[in-house]
Amino acid sequence: MPSGLVAAINIPVGDHITAGGFNVDTIYTTIGAAAVVLGLGFYVRRKVTSGVPSRVQVMWEMLIGWASDQVEASLGPQYRQVVPLAVTIFAVVLAANWVEVLPGLFHNTDYAPSPSADVNLCYALGVLVWVGSNVAGIRAKGFGRAAKDFFNPVHFVEHITRPITLALRLFGNIFAGGIMIALLIAIPIYFAPVTVAFTVIWKLFDMGIGVIQAFIFALLTILYYQFSTEEAH
């Protein structure tokens, strides 16, 4: 059997450390990603200045400014409360996506599986956005009008599938990146120089994909809020 096929077969697709029915590695890496975001947030808060800002402050201000512009253009200034949610989701998803570039800590010693490559986390984020956008729609239109729009036969399937499509879009892209890294690592040792070079290049490319996917998730969060509230104004 060709060595490449053997390598592909031996890759532990969807293999997790479980305890009590939970994927422990996903929980730990998610906590780690959240801790990084919280740490950056507290750091910026402590260092924030009206004078010459630091690079981290400039990054956060650019991110918040982009989200605020998107919300004001599509929803209006009265819906700026979605900005913290969109920015937080972007930061957490980005940190979760970038976990994959670290050395392995769990079942694979060569690469760390990204928590966003576990469909459970993606579904949780999708449901969070779905619930939040529908609550915003109820507040904007009232329960009766929001329920009528939700159960409209033309849009009902679209409404109920939003958390699924939102989750699977993120999961599919990040999971595929992890499989590519695992495939490169599994190449026989006598190709080590080439393997290392391609792995580094792919990890850098994968980091770029992680930024794009985090951006799309945050943008769709804003758009789903718009879809749920737009008929109210």
N, C-alpha and C positions, 0 to 999 in steps of 0.2 A: 504494500500500500504506500503511495507517495507520502513523503514526510510532511508535506504541507497539509494533506488531508488528515494525517494522524494528529498533527498539532491542533487543527480546527476541532477535531472530535474531542480532544482532551481539555478544551477550554471550558471551565465551569460556568456555563451560561445560567444566570439566575441563581447561582449557588450562594447562599447566605448562611451566616451563623445565626441560629434561631434559639430562642429561649422563651418558654411560655407562649409560643405561637407568634412571637415578634421577631423581625429581622434585626438582631442586635447591632450588626455592623452599620446598617442604615441609620439606626437611631443615634449611634455614637457620631457618625460623620455629619448627620444633620445638626446635632448639638454643637459640633465643632464649627460648622459653617455659620450657625446662628451666633456663636460666641465671637467669631471674627467680626461679623457685622455690628454686634453690640459694642465690641471693643473699639472699632473705628468710630462709631457714633459718639461714644463717651469721650474719645480722644479729641474729635473735632469740637465737641461741645466745650471741652476744657481749653482748647487752643483757639477757639473762634475769636476773630478780631475784626474791627471795622477798618483797620489799617491795611497793611500788606498781608494778604492771606497766605497760608501755607498751601502746598500743592494738594493736600488732602481736602482742605476746605474748598479750594477751587473746584475740585472734582465733584464734591457733594453739591455745591451751589449750581454747577452746570447741570447735574442730574435733576435736582429739584426744579430748576428753571425750565428744563425741557418738559418735565411732567406738568408743571403749572401751565405752560403755554398750550400743551395738548388739551388739558382740561378746559381752560378758558375758551379755546377756539371751538371745541365741540360741545361742551356742556354749559359753559358760563361760569362766572366767578363764584356763584353760590354753591358750586359743587367742588370747591377746592379741598373738601375733606377726603376725597379719594386720592389726593396727591401723596400723603404719607403712606397709604397702603400700596400704591403703585411703586413708589421708590423703595419701600421695604422689600416688596416681592422681588424687584429687580436685583437688589443687593444680595438677598438670601439665595435666590436661584443662581446668581453668578458665582457666589462663594461655593455653593453646592456643586455646580458644574466644574469648578476649578479644582476640587478635591482630587479629581482623577489624575492630575499631574504629579501628585505626591507618591512616594514609594508606598508599597502595600503595607497594610497594618493587620490584615485579617486573614482570610482564606487564601489569598494570593500574595506572595511576597514580592511580586514585581510591580504591581500597580494597585492603587487604592480605588475601589469602586465608588463612583460618585453616587451620593444618595438620590440624585435626580435620575439616575439610571435604574432606580427601583420604582416600579409603577405605583406602589403604595403612596410614596411621598407625592408623586405627581397628581394622583387622584385627590389627595388631601388638599393640595394647593388649588386644584380645579374646583373642588366643592367649596372651598373658602371664598373664591372669587364669585362663584355662582350664587351662593347664599348672600354675600354682601351686595352684589348688584341687584338681586331681587328685593332685598330689604330697602335699598335706595329707591327702587321703582315704587314700592308700596308707600314710602314716605312722600314721594313726589306726586303720585297720582291718586293715592288712596287705595285701600284694600280692594274695593269693588272693581275699580277701573283696571288696577294691576292684574287682578285675577282674570278679568275678561280678556285682556291682552295676552296673558300667559296661555290661556286655554283656547285662544284663537286657532282654529284648525290649520290655518295657513302657516303659522309660526310655532305651533306646539312642539313638533319634533325638533325644530332648531333649538328651542329653549331647553328641552330636557337633555339634548346631546352636547350642549356647550361644555360642561365640565369634563366630559369624556374626551372630546376632540382637543380641548385645551391641554389635558393631561397627557394624552397619547402623543401629541406633537412634540412636547418636551421630552418625554420618555424615549421615543423612537430615535431622536437625533443624538441624545446623550448616550443611550445604550449602544448605538451603532459605533460611536466613537470609542467606547470602552472595548468593544469586540475587536476593532482595528488595532488598538494598542496591544491587546492580548495576542492577536495573531502575529504581530511584529515581534513580540517578545518570544513567541514560541518557535521562531525560525531557528534551525540548528546552529550550534555554537560556532561552527567554522565560518559562518557568515556574520560573526559578531560585529566587526567594524561597520558593515553596511547596515546591520540591524540597529545598532545604537544610533547611527546618523538618521535613519528613517524614523526611528521612534521619537527622537528629539524633534524632528521636523513635524511629525504628525501630532505630537503633544502641543506644540505651538499652534498648529492649525486648529486643533481641538479646542484650545483656549479661545481662539477667535470665534469658533462656532458657539462656545459657551456664552460669550458676550451677546451674540446675535439672538440666541434662544432666550436669554434673560430679558433682552430688549423687547422681543416679540411678546413674551408673557406679560410684561408690564404694560405694553401698548394694548394688548387685547383686554387686559383688566379695565383700562380706561374706556375702551370701545364698548365692552359689555355694560358698563355703567351708563354709557350714552344710549345704547339700545334699550335699556330698561327704563330710562327716564325721559327720553327725547320727546315722547308724545305729550308729556306734561307741560312742556314749554315750547 
